[in-house]
Amino acid sequence: MESLTTFAPFWALYLAFALVGYWCWNQLFFWLPAHSNWRRFLRVPGAVILFTPAPAAAGSAHIAPAIFVLLLNLLEGQPVLTEPALLWLLAAFCLGLLVQAIRQAIRRWRQPESGTDTPAQEV
């Protein structure tokens, strides 16, 4: 946890650029309707890639963005499938999908059913 306080200005800078990157990720899906289910679920991978932290190395106290840890290990020729950062990314992705599914279920539950017991208005 001391890596958070030591590198606080760099984390703040990364967070600012990650927010811009997340906005750009959302703009990639301009062709989908603004409040469609597909668009909501496609936001999850962007958020997971940009905002998931992971230990910089196995057993390290320092943390880094998980995608960078994976990419650097891939460039070094280390096996990526045994990397803890991959588990962090997969766990964050599953959690994001679960949250989106719960939000969608709540939206459908709150939405009134249309056209079932309402009489038609005469003009």
N, CA, C and O atoms as CSV, one atom per row, in Angstrom:
chain,resi,resn,atom,element,x,y,z
A,1,MET,N,N,0.805,-1.203,0.000
A,1,MET,CA,C,0.000,0.000,0.000
A,1,MET,C,C,0.848,1.268,0.000
A,1,MET,O,O,0.360,2.345,-0.345
A,2,GLU,N,N,2.109,1.143,0.384
A,2,GLU,CA,C,2.932,2.345,0.391
A,2,GLU,C,C,3.191,2.842,-1.015
A,2,GLU,O,O,3.556,4.002,-1.204
A,3,SER,N,N,3.006,1.971,-2.019
A,3,SER,CA,C,3.209,2.417,-3.394
A,3,SER,C,C,2.138,3.418,-3.811
A,3,SER,O,O,2.362,4.220,-4.718
A,4,LEU,N,N,0.989,3.382,-3.164
A,4,LEU,CA,C,-0.048,4.367,-3.484
A,4,LEU,C,C,0.348,5.753,-3.034
A,4,LEU,O,O,0.117,6.723,-3.756
A,5,THR,N,N,0.939,5.873,-1.858
A,5,THR,CA,C,1.320,7.197,-1.359
A,5,THR,C,C,2.591,7.702,-2.013
A,5,THR,O,O,2.733,8.904,-2.237
A,6,THR,N,N,3.521,6.802,-2.325
A,6,THR,CA,C,4.771,7.210,-2.955
A,6,THR,C,C,4.533,7.702,-4.379
A,6,THR,O,O,5.158,8.668,-4.818
A,7,PHE,N,N,3.659,7.058,-5.078
A,7,PHE,CA,C,3.425,7.391,-6.474
A,7,PHE,C,C,2.086,8.087,-6.696
A,7,PHE,O,O,1.515,7.986,-7.782
A,8,ALA,N,N,1.583,8.782,-5.698
A,8,ALA,CA,C,0.266,9.427,-5.792
A,8,ALA,C,C,0.134,10.379,-6.980
A,8,ALA,O,O,-0.890,10.334,-7.661
A,9,PRO,N,N,1.126,11.246,-7.266
A,9,PRO,CA,C,0.947,12.131,-8.432
A,9,PRO,C,C,0.853,11.356,-9.748
A,9,PRO,O,O,0.118,11.749,-10.655
A,10,PHE,N,N,1.594,10.262,-9.846
A,10,PHE,CA,C,1.546,9.471,-11.079
A,10,PHE,C,C,0.221,8.727,-11.207
A,10,PHE,O,O,-0.319,8.582,-12.304
A,11,TRP,N,N,-0.296,8.258,-10.072
A,11,TRP,CA,C,-1.609,7.601,-10.109
A,11,TRP,C,C,-2.693,8.609,-10.465
A,11,TRP,O,O,-3.631,8.273,-11.189
A,12,ALA,N,N,-2.580,9.835,-9.971
A,12,ALA,CA,C,-3.571,10.869,-10.316
A,12,ALA,C,C,-3.520,11.178,-11.809
A,12,ALA,O,O,-4.554,11.340,-12.456
A,13,LEU,N,N,-2.314,11.258,-12.342
A,13,LEU,CA,C,-2.159,11.506,-13.773
A,13,LEU,C,C,-2.711,10.337,-14.584
A,13,LEU,O,O,-3.392,10.542,-15.589
A,14,TYR,N,N,-2.417,9.115,-14.150
A,14,TYR,CA,C,-2.949,7.942,-14.846
A,14,TYR,C,C,-4.472,7.925,-14.786
A,14,TYR,O,O,-5.126,7.616,-15.782
A,15,LEU,N,N,-5.042,8.254,-13.631
A,15,LEU,CA,C,-6.496,8.268,-13.502
A,15,LEU,C,C,-7.122,9.287,-14.452
A,15,LEU,O,O,-8.151,9.011,-15.068
A,16,ALA,N,N,-6.508,10.458,-14.571
A,16,ALA,CA,C,-7.034,11.478,-15.488
A,16,ALA,C,C,-7.023,10.969,-16.929
A,16,ALA,O,O,-8.008,11.120,-17.651
A,17,PHE,N,N,-5.914,10.369,-17.343
A,17,PHE,CA,C,-5.842,9.865,-18.711
A,17,PHE,C,C,-6.717,8.632,-18.908
A,17,PHE,O,O,-7.237,8.418,-20.003
A,18,ALA,N,N,-6.887,7.826,-17.877
A,18,ALA,CA,C,-7.772,6.663,-17.982
A,18,ALA,C,C,-9.224,7.109,-18.132
A,18,ALA,O,O,-9.988,6.472,-18.857
A,19,LEU,N,N,-9.615,8.187,-17.462
A,19,LEU,CA,C,-10.973,8.701,-17.630
A,19,LEU,C,C,-11.198,9.195,-19.055
A,19,LEU,O,O,-12.267,8.982,-19.626
A,20,VAL,N,N,-10.201,9.850,-19.623
A,20,VAL,CA,C,-10.300,10.273,-21.025
A,20,VAL,C,C,-10.376,9.041,-21.930
A,20,VAL,O,O,-11.157,9.012,-22.881
A,21,GLY,N,N,-9.575,8.043,-21.635
A,21,GLY,CA,C,-9.614,6.807,-22.414
A,21,GLY,C,C,-10.956,6.100,-22.308
A,21,GLY,O,O,-11.442,5.539,-23.290
A,22,TYR,N,N,-11.558,6.124,-21.122
A,22,TYR,CA,C,-12.876,5.503,-20.944
A,22,TYR,C,C,-13.936,6.273,-21.733
A,22,TYR,O,O,-14.833,5.666,-22.319
A,23,TRP,N,N,-13.841,7.584,-21.751
A,23,TRP,CA,C,-14.769,8.384,-22.551
A,23,TRP,C,C,-14.619,8.017,-24.031
A,23,TRP,O,O,-15.612,7.860,-24.741
A,24,CYS,N,N,-13.367,7.883,-24.490
A,24,CYS,CA,C,-13.127,7.486,-25.882
A,24,CYS,C,C,-13.678,6.093,-26.161
A,24,CYS,O,O,-14.240,5.843,-27.227
A,25,TRP,N,N,-13.516,5.191,-25.203
A,25,TRP,CA,C,-14.053,3.824,-25.362
A,25,TRP,C,C,-15.566,3.875,-25.554
A,25,TRP,O,O,-16.111,3.173,-26.406
A,26,ASN,N,N,-16.241,4.705,-24.762
A,26,ASN,CA,C,-17.694,4.817,-24.892
A,26,ASN,C,C,-18.092,5.410,-26.235
A,26,ASN,O,O,-19.140,5.059,-26.778
A,27,GLN,N,N,-17.271,6.305,-26.780
A,27,GLN,CA,C,-17.590,6.918,-28.060
A,27,GLN,C,C,-17.392,5.962,-29.230
A,27,GLN,O,O,-17.883,6.219,-30.329
A,28,LEU,N,N,-16.680,4.865,-29.006
A,28,LEU,CA,C,-16.512,3.865,-30.069
A,28,LEU,C,C,-17.836,3.221,-30.459
A,28,LEU,O,O,-17.980,2.705,-31.567
A,29,PHE,N,N,-18.788,3.253,-29.557
A,29,PHE,CA,C,-20.064,2.582,-29.786
A,29,PHE,C,C,-21.171,3.595,-30.092
A,29,PHE,O,O,-22.312,3.425,-29.664
A,30,PHE,N,N,-20.825,4.640,-30.830
A,30,PHE,CA,C,-21.788,5.682,-31.185
A,30,PHE,C,C,-22.926,5.140,-32.032
A,30,PHE,O,O,-24.021,5.702,-32.032
A,31,TRP,N,N,-22.683,4.078,-32.738
A,31,TRP,CA,C,-23.678,3.533,-33.651
A,31,TRP,C,C,-24.760,2.730,-32.929
A,31,TRP,O,O,-25.781,2.388,-33.526
A,32,LEU,N,N,-24.540,2.431,-31.651
A,32,LEU,CA,C,-25.579,1.765,-30.858
A,32,LEU,C,C,-26.474,2.811,-30.211
A,32,LEU,O,O,-26.005,3.907,-29.903
A,33,PRO,N,N,-27.733,2.507,-30.000
A,33,PRO,CA,C,-28.603,3.459,-29.310
A,33,PRO,C,C,-28.046,3.802,-27.922
A,33,PRO,O,O,-27.411,2.967,-27.278
A,34,ALA,N,N,-28.286,5.017,-27.478
A,34,ALA,CA,C,-27.647,5.537,-26.264
A,34,ALA,C,C,-27.936,4.705,-25.018
A,34,ALA,O,O,-27.055,4.549,-24.173
A,35,HIS,N,N,-29.124,4.179,-24.886
A,35,HIS,CA,C,-29.473,3.433,-23.675
A,35,HIS,C,C,-29.745,1.962,-23.963
A,35,HIS,O,O,-30.577,1.334,-23.308
A,36,SER,N,N,-29.034,1.418,-24.953
A,36,SER,CA,C,-29.258,0.013,-25.285
A,36,SER,C,C,-28.485,-0.890,-24.329
A,36,SER,O,O,-27.492,-0.488,-23.722
A,37,ASN,N,N,-28.967,-2.108,-24.219
A,37,ASN,CA,C,-28.300,-3.084,-23.350
A,37,ASN,C,C,-26.912,-3.422,-23.854
A,37,ASN,O,O,-25.986,-3.582,-23.058
A,38,TRP,N,N,-26.753,-3.532,-25.164
A,38,TRP,CA,C,-25.449,-3.850,-25.723
A,38,TRP,C,C,-24.429,-2.783,-25.367
A,38,TRP,O,O,-23.294,-3.095,-25.007
A,39,ARG,N,N,-24.827,-1.542,-25.465
A,39,ARG,CA,C,-23.899,-0.447,-25.154
A,39,ARG,C,C,-23.502,-0.468,-23.684
A,39,ARG,O,O,-22.346,-0.213,-23.346
A,40,ARG,N,N,-24.456,-0.770,-22.812
A,40,ARG,CA,C,-24.147,-0.851,-21.382
A,40,ARG,C,C,-23.153,-1.970,-21.089
A,40,ARG,O,O,-22.215,-1.783,-20.314
A,41,PHE,N,N,-23.355,-3.129,-21.706
A,41,PHE,CA,C,-22.464,-4.251,-21.453
A,41,PHE,C,C,-21.104,-4.090,-22.139
A,41,PHE,O,O,-20.116,-4.660,-21.676
A,42,LEU,N,N,-21.037,-3.334,-23.218
A,42,LEU,CA,C,-19.755,-3.106,-23.875
A,42,LEU,C,C,-18.897,-2.088,-23.130
A,42,LEU,O,O,-17.712,-1.948,-23.434
A,43,ARG,N,N,-19.461,-1.386,-22.176
A,43,ARG,CA,C,-18.672,-0.473,-21.346
A,43,ARG,C,C,-17.794,-1.228,-20.355
A,43,ARG,O,O,-16.766,-0.710,-19.918
A,44,VAL,N,N,-18.189,-2.436,-20.000
A,44,VAL,CA,C,-17.477,-3.213,-18.981
A,44,VAL,C,C,-16.031,-3.506,-19.378
A,44,VAL,O,O,-15.137,-3.252,-18.572
A,45,PRO,N,N,-15.749,-4.031,-20.587
A,45,PRO,CA,C,-14.345,-4.319,-20.908
A,45,PRO,C,C,-13.450,-3.082,-20.873
A,45,PRO,O,O,-12.295,-3.172,-20.458
A,46,GLY,N,N,-13.961,-1.942,-21.299
A,46,GLY,CA,C,-13.163,-0.720,-21.261
A,46,GLY,C,C,-12.818,-0.308,-19.844
A,46,GLY,O,O,-11.684,0.076,-19.556
A,47,ALA,N,N,-13.798,-0.389,-18.966
A,47,ALA,CA,C,-13.551,-0.036,-17.571
A,47,ALA,C,C,-12.584,-1.020,-16.924
A,47,ALA,O,O,-11.717,-0.618,-16.148
A,48,VAL,N,N,-12.725,-2.284,-17.233
A,48,VAL,CA,C,-11.841,-3.301,-16.647
A,48,VAL,C,C,-10.411,-3.102,-17.129
A,48,VAL,O,O,-9.480,-3.138,-16.325
A,49,ILE,N,N,-10.228,-2.896,-18.407
A,49,ILE,CA,C,-8.881,-2.727,-18.953
A,49,ILE,C,C,-8.200,-1.485,-18.373
A,49,ILE,O,O,-7.011,-1.521,-18.056
A,50,LEU,N,N,-8.937,-0.409,-18.238
A,50,LEU,CA,C,-8.319,0.848,-17.814
A,50,LEU,C,C,-8.173,1.002,-16.307
A,50,LEU,O,O,-7.222,1.639,-15.854
A,51,PHE,N,N,-9.075,0.446,-15.521
A,51,PHE,CA,C,-9.105,0.779,-14.100
A,51,PHE,C,C,-8.734,-0.357,-13.147
A,51,PHE,O,O,-8.785,-0.162,-11.933
A,52,THR,N,N,-8.363,-1.532,-13.649
A,52,THR,CA,C,-8.049,-2.643,-12.759
A,52,THR,C,C,-6.574,-2.611,-12.362
A,52,THR,O,O,-5.700,-2.684,-13.226
A,53,PRO,N,N,-6.292,-2.501,-11.060
A,53,PRO,CA,C,-4.891,-2.568,-10.609
A,53,PRO,C,C,-4.518,-4.015,-10.295
A,53,PRO,O,O,-5.383,-4.867,-10.096
A,54,ALA,N,N,-3.225,-4.270,-10.257
A,54,ALA,CA,C,-2.711,-5.598,-9.911
A,54,ALA,C,C,-1.305,-5.440,-9.352
A,54,ALA,O,O,-0.661,-4.419,-9.593
A,55,PRO,N,N,-0.820,-6.422,-8.615
A,55,PRO,CA,C,0.571,-6.359,-8.143
A,55,PRO,C,C,1.526,-6.301,-9.340
A,55,PRO,O,O,1.329,-6.996,-10.337
A,56,ALA,N,N,2.555,-5.470,-9.229
A,56,ALA,CA,C,3.498,-5.317,-10.336
A,56,ALA,C,C,4.262,-6.606,-10.608
A,56,ALA,O,O,4.616,-6.887,-11.753
A,57,ALA,N,N,4.515,-7.381,-9.577
A,57,ALA,CA,C,5.161,-8.686,-9.717
A,57,ALA,C,C,4.580,-9.590,-8.638
A,57,ALA,O,O,3.980,-9.114,-7.674
A,58,ALA,N,N,4.758,-10.876,-8.803
A,58,ALA,CA,C,4.239,-11.819,-7.810
A,58,ALA,C,C,4.891,-11.537,-6.450
A,58,ALA,O,O,6.116,-11.544,-6.329
A,59,GLY,N,N,4.075,-11.295,-5.447
A,59,GLY,CA,C,4.572,-11.019,-4.105
A,59,GLY,C,C,5.054,-9.601,-3.894
A,59,GLY,O,O,5.623,-9.307,-2.843
A,60,SER,N,N,4.852,-8.718,-4.841
A,60,SER,CA,C,5.309,-7.340,-4.728
A,60,SER,C,C,4.291,-6.489,-3.983
A,60,SER,O,O,3.089,-6.748,-4.048
A,61,ALA,N,N,4.775,-5.471,-3.274
A,61,ALA,CA,C,3.883,-4.543,-2.584
A,61,ALA,C,C,3.443,-3.413,-3.507
A,61,ALA,O,O,2.514,-2.672,-3.184
A,62,HIS,N,N,4.102,-3.279,-4.646
A,62,HIS,CA,C,3.764,-2.216,-5.591
A,62,HIS,C,C,2.652,-2.683,-6.521
A,62,HIS,O,O,2.593,-3.849,-6.910
A,63,ILE,N,N,1.777,-1.751,-6.866
A,63,ILE,CA,C,0.701,-2.081,-7.791
A,63,ILE,C,C,0.846,-1.254,-9.058
A,63,ILE,O,O,1.465,-0.190,-9.062
A,64,ALA,N,N,0.264,-1.765,-10.124
A,64,ALA,CA,C,0.296,-1.113,-11.423
A,64,ALA,C,C,-0.989,-1.493,-12.151
A,64,ALA,O,O,-1.665,-2.441,-11.753
A,65,PRO,N,N,-1.333,-0.767,-13.207
A,65,PRO,CA,C,-2.485,-1.195,-14.007
A,65,PRO,C,C,-2.258,-2.610,-14.540
A,65,PRO,O,O,-1.196,-2.916,-15.081
A,66,ALA,N,N,-3.249,-3.450,-14.382
A,66,ALA,CA,C,-3.097,-4.872,-14.709
A,66,ALA,C,C,-2.775,-5.097,-16.180
A,66,ALA,O,O,-2.020,-6.011,-16.510
A,67,ILE,N,N,-3.319,-4.300,-17.049
A,67,ILE,CA,C,-3.064,-4.501,-18.478
A,67,ILE,C,C,-1.610,-4.229,-18.800
A,67,ILE,O,O,-1.034,-4.895,-19.660
A,68,PHE,N,N,-0.995,-3.246,-18.113
A,68,PHE,CA,C,0.415,-2.956,-18.345
A,68,PHE,C,C,1.302,-4.075,-17.811
A,68,PHE,O,O,2.318,-4.413,-18.420
A,69,VAL,N,N,0.919,-4.646,-16.677
A,69,VAL,CA,C,1.677,-5.772,-16.127
A,69,VAL,C,C,1.654,-6.932,-17.119
A,69,VAL,O,O,2.684,-7.557,-17.374
A,70,LEU,N,N,0.492,-7.213,-17.670
A,70,LEU,CA,C,0.384,-8.305,-18.642
A,70,LEU,C,C,1.188,-8.025,-19.909
A,70,LEU,O,O,1.887,-8.903,-20.414
A,71,LEU,N,N,1.088,-6.808,-20.414
A,71,LEU,CA,C,1.811,-6.461,-21.640
A,71,LEU,C,C,3.321,-6.516,-21.438
A,71,LEU,O,O,4.040,-7.012,-22.306
A,72,LEU,N,N,3.811,-6.016,-20.310
A,72,LEU,CA,C,5.246,-6.061,-20.052
A,72,LEU,C,C,5.743,-7.491,-19.881
A,72,LEU,O,O,6.831,-7.827,-20.349
A,73,ASN,N,N,4.969,-8.325,-19.224
A,73,ASN,CA,C,5.363,-9.725,-19.104
A,73,ASN,C,C,5.339,-10.431,-20.457
A,73,ASN,O,O,6.172,-11.297,-20.726
A,74,LEU,N,N,4.395,-10.065,-21.294
A,74,LEU,CA,C,4.333,-10.639,-22.638
A,74,LEU,C,C,5.558,-10.226,-23.453
A,74,LEU,O,O,6.124,-11.042,-24.181
A,75,LEU,N,N,5.969,-8.957,-23.335
A,75,LEU,CA,C,7.154,-8.487,-24.053
A,75,LEU,C,C,8.439,-9.133,-23.538
A,75,LEU,O,O,9.386,-9.332,-24.299
A,76,GLU,N,N,8.470,-9.458,-22.254
A,76,GLU,CA,C,9.649,-10.101,-21.678
A,76,GLU,C,C,9.689,-11.597,-21.963
A,76,GLU,O,O,10.693,-12.251,-21.678
A,77,GLY,N,N,8.643,-12.134,-22.506
A,77,GLY,CA,C,8.595,-13.549,-22.829
A,77,GLY,C,C,8.169,-14.426,-21.669
A,77,GLY,O,O,8.324,-15.645,-21.732
A,78,GLN,N,N,7.641,-13.842,-20.622
A,78,GLN,CA,C,7.172,-14.621,-19.477
A,78,GLN,C,C,5.776,-15.172,-19.771
A,78,GLN,O,O,5.027,-14.582,-20.550
A,79,PRO,N,N,5.429,-16.291,-19.155
A,79,PRO,CA,C,4.082,-16.849,-19.382
A,79,PRO,C,C,3.012,-15.950,-18.761
A,79,PRO,O,O,3.044,-15.663,-17.565
A,80,VAL,N,N,2.090,-15.522,-19.571
A,80,VAL,CA,C,1.060,-14.593,-19.120
A,80,VAL,C,C,-0.087,-15.326,-18.429
A,80,VAL,O,O,-0.753,-14.757,-17.565
A,81,LEU,N,N,-0.319,-16.574,-18.800
A,81,LEU,CA,C,-1.454,-17.302,-18.232
A,81,LEU,C,C,-1.289,-17.615,-16.752
A,81,LEU,O,O,-2.279,-17.881,-16.071
A,82,THR,N,N,-0.073,-17.590,-16.241
A,82,THR,CA,C,0.143,-17.840,-14.817
A,82,THR,C,C,0.317,-16.545,-14.036
A,82,THR,O,O,0.673,-16.585,-12.858
A,83,GLU,N,N,0.079,-15.422,-14.650
A,83,GLU,CA,C,0.284,-14.119,-14.022
A,83,GLU,C,C,-0.916,-13.745,-13.142
A,83,GLU,O,O,-2.061,-13.907,-13.566
A,84,PRO,N,N,-0.666,-13.244,-11.917
A,84,PRO,CA,C,-1.780,-12.815,-11.059
A,84,PRO,C,C,-2.590,-11.664,-11.659
A,84,PRO,O,O,-3.775,-11.522,-11.357
A,85,ALA,N,N,-1.970,-10.853,-12.497
A,85,ALA,CA,C,-2.690,-9.732,-13.114
A,85,ALA,C,C,-3.834,-10.227,-13.984
A,85,ALA,O,O,-4.875,-9.577,-14.083
A,86,LEU,N,N,-3.640,-11.376,-14.613
A,86,LEU,CA,C,-4.715,-11.941,-15.433
A,86,LEU,C,C,-5.906,-12.333,-14.568
A,86,LEU,O,O,-7.055,-12.143,-14.966
A,87,LEU,N,N,-5.636,-12.875,-13.399
A,87,LEU,CA,C,-6.724,-13.210,-12.478
A,87,LEU,C,C,-7.456,-11.962,-12.008
A,87,LEU,O,O,-8.680,-11.965,-11.878
A,88,TRP,N,N,-6.708,-10.896,-11.753
A,88,TRP,CA,C,-7.340,-9.637,-11.346
A,88,TRP,C,C,-8.242,-9.114,-12.459
A,88,TRP,O,O,-9.355,-8.659,-12.194
A,89,LEU,N,N,-7.768,-9.178,-13.699
A,89,LEU,CA,C,-8.586,-8.715,-14.824
A,89,LEU,C,C,-9.835,-9.574,-15.003
A,89,LEU,O,O,-10.926,-9.045,-15.217
A,90,LEU,N,N,-9.685,-10.878,-14.919
A,90,LEU,CA,C,-10.844,-11.760,-15.079
A,90,LEU,C,C,-11.850,-11.578,-13.947
A,90,LEU,O,O,-13.060,-11.596,-14.176
A,91,ALA,N,N,-11.348,-11.402,-12.727
A,91,ALA,CA,C,-12.257,-11.174,-11.597
A,91,ALA,C,C,-12.992,-9.850,-11.758
A,91,ALA,O,O,-14.190,-9.770,-11.491
A,92,ALA,N,N,-12.286,-8.815,-12.192
A,92,ALA,CA,C,-12.932,-7.511,-12.399
A,92,ALA,C,C,-13.952,-7.585,-13.529
A,92,ALA,O,O,-15.011,-6.964,-13.447
A,93,PHE,N,N,-13.648,-8.333,-14.576
A,93,PHE,CA,C,-14.581,-8.487,-15.691
A,93,PHE,C,C,-15.845,-9.211,-15.245
A,93,PHE,O,O,-16.953,-8.797,-15.586
A,94,CYS,N,N,-15.681,-10.295,-14.482
A,94,CYS,CA,C,-16.856,-11.026,-13.978
A,94,CYS,C,C,-17.677,-10.153,-13.038
A,94,CYS,O,O,-18.906,-10.159,-13.098
A,95,LEU,N,N,-17.014,-9.415,-12.185
A,95,LEU,CA,C,-17.722,-8.511,-11.276
A,95,LEU,C,C,-18.459,-7.416,-12.043
A,95,LEU,O,O,-19.590,-7.071,-11.699
A,96,GLY,N,N,-17.830,-6.874,-13.069
A,96,GLY,CA,C,-18.480,-5.853,-13.893
A,96,GLY,C,C,-19.703,-6.388,-14.608
A,96,GLY,O,O,-20.735,-5.719,-14.663
A,97,LEU,N,N,-19.597,-7.598,-15.158
A,97,LEU,CA,C,-20.759,-8.198,-15.820
A,97,LEU,C,C,-21.878,-8.497,-14.832
A,97,LEU,O,O,-23.055,-8.337,-15.153
A,98,LEU,N,N,-21.510,-8.932,-13.629
A,98,LEU,CA,C,-22.513,-9.196,-12.603
A,98,LEU,C,C,-23.235,-7.909,-12.195
A,98,LEU,O,O,-24.458,-7.899,-12.055
A,99,VAL,N,N,-22.488,-6.838,-12.009
A,99,VAL,CA,C,-23.098,-5.552,-11.651
A,99,VAL,C,C,-24.027,-5.068,-12.759
A,99,VAL,O,O,-25.128,-4.591,-12.483
A,100,GLN,N,N,-23.587,-5.188,-14.010
A,100,GLN,CA,C,-24.436,-4.766,-15.124
A,100,GLN,C,C,-25.694,-5.626,-15.226
A,100,GLN,O,O,-26.767,-5.111,-15.538
A,101,ALA,N,N,-25.579,-6.914,-14.969
A,101,ALA,CA,C,-26.751,-7.794,-15.012
A,101,ALA,C,C,-27.740,-7.440,-13.909
A,101,ALA,O,O,-28.950,-7.442,-14.134
A,102,ILE,N,N,-27.231,-7.137,-12.719
A,102,ILE,CA,C,-28.114,-6.727,-11.616
A,102,ILE,C,C,-28.786,-5.406,-11.936
A,102,ILE,O,O,-29.981,-5.240,-11.689
A,103,ARG,N,N,-28.024,-4.454,-12.487
A,103,ARG,CA,C,-28.620,-3.158,-12.864
A,103,ARG,C,C,-29.709,-3.341,-13.922
A,103,ARG,O,O,-30.747,-2.682,-13.870
A,104,GLN,N,N,-29.469,-4.238,-14.880
A,104,GLN,CA,C,-30.462,-4.488,-15.921
A,104,GLN,C,C,-31.705,-5.141,-15.334
A,104,GLN,O,O,-32.822,-4.807,-15.729
A,105,ALA,N,N,-31.528,-6.061,-14.402
A,105,ALA,CA,C,-32.682,-6.707,-13.765
A,105,ALA,C,C,-33.498,-5.684,-12.980
A,105,ALA,O,O,-34.728,-5.733,-13.004
A,106,ILE,N,N,-32.842,-4.766,-12.291
A,106,ILE,CA,C,-33.554,-3.721,-11.545
A,106,ILE,C,C,-34.297,-2.810,-12.508
A,106,ILE,O,O,-35.433,-2.420,-12.238
A,107,ARG,N,N,-33.667,-2.464,-13.636
A,107,ARG,CA,C,-34.341,-1.617,-14.631
A,107,ARG,C,C,-35.608,-2.284,-15.163
A,107,ARG,O,O,-36.649,-1.641,-15.294
A,108,ARG,N,N,-35.512,-3.564,-15.464
A,108,ARG,CA,C,-36.694,-4.275,-15.984
A,108,ARG,C,C,-37.767,-4.426,-14.918
A,108,ARG,O,O,-38.959,-4.393,-15.224
A,109,TRP,N,N,-37.356,-4.588,-13.690
A,109,TRP,CA,C,-38.316,-4.747,-12.598
A,109,TRP,C,C,-39.062,-3.438,-12.343
A,109,TRP,O,O,-40.260,-3.457,-12.059
A,110,ARG,N,N,-38.374,-2.313,-12.442
A,110,ARG,CA,C,-39.003,-1.007,-12.213
A,110,ARG,C,C,-39.835,-0.536,-13.386
A,110,ARG,O,O,-40.746,0.274,-13.213
A,111,GLN,N,N,-39.543,-1.023,-14.564
A,111,GLN,CA,C,-40.234,-0.578,-15.767
A,111,GLN,C,C,-41.655,-1.127,-15.786
A,111,GLN,O,O,-41.847,-2.333,-15.633
A,112,PRO,N,N,-42.652,-0.269,-15.971
A,112,PRO,CA,C,-44.032,-0.783,-16.027
A,112,PRO,C,C,-44.238,-1.590,-17.311
A,112,PRO,O,O,-43.705,-1.264,-18.371
A,113,GLU,N,N,-45.018,-2.636,-17.174
A,113,GLU,CA,C,-45.324,-3.446,-18.349
A,113,GLU,C,C,-46.272,-2.675,-19.250
A,113,GLU,O,O,-47.246,-2.086,-18.781
A,114,SER,N,N,-45.991,-2.680,-20.512
A,114,SER,CA,C,-46.788,-1.871,-21.435
A,114,SER,C,C,-47.811,-2.725,-22.162
A,114,SER,O,O,-47.507,-3.814,-22.650
A,115,GLY,N,N,-49.026,-2.208,-22.223
A,115,GLY,CA,C,-50.061,-2.799,-23.051
A,115,GLY,C,C,-50.745,-4.037,-22.510
A,115,GLY,O,O,-51.402,-4.727,-23.289
A,116,THR,N,N,-50.642,-4.364,-21.259
A,116,THR,CA,C,-51.267,-5.591,-20.781
A,116,THR,C,C,-52.693,-5.338,-20.278
A,116,THR,O,O,-53.636,-5.890,-20.845
A,117,ASP,N,N,-52.879,-4.532,-19.246
A,117,ASP,CA,C,-54.190,-4.303,-18.667
A,117,ASP,C,C,-54.694,-2.875,-18.830
A,117,ASP,O,O,-55.638,-2.484,-18.145
A,118,THR,N,N,-54.106,-2.104,-19.698
A,118,THR,CA,C,-54.544,-0.719,-19.869
A,118,THR,C,C,-55.540,-0.627,-20.995
A,118,THR,O,O,-55.290,-1.143,-22.084
A,119,PRO,N,N,-56.670,0.020,-20.758
A,119,PRO,CA,C,-57.642,0.167,-21.839
A,119,PRO,C,C,-57.154,1.181,-22.877
A,119,PRO,O,O,-56.448,2.135,-22.549
A,120,ALA,N,N,-57.537,0.961,-24.106
A,120,ALA,CA,C,-57.137,1.864,-25.182
A,120,ALA,C,C,-57.949,3.147,-25.097
A,120,ALA,O,O,-59.147,3.124,-24.813
A,121,GLN,N,N,-57.291,4.248,-25.345
A,121,GLN,CA,C,-57.992,5.531,-25.317
A,121,GLN,C,C,-58.673,5.763,-26.643
A,121,GLN,O,O,-58.124,5.486,-27.709
A,122,GLU,N,N,-59.862,6.270,-26.551
A,122,GLU,CA,C,-60.595,6.558,-27.778
A,122,GLU,C,C,-60.385,8.004,-28.159
A,122,GLU,O,O,-60.296,8.880,-27.298
A,123,VAL,N,N,-60.307,8.246,-29.437
A,123,VAL,CA,C,-60.099,9.612,-29.905
A,123,VAL,C,C,-61.381,10.179,-30.419
A,123,VAL,O,O,-61.414,11.327,-30.861
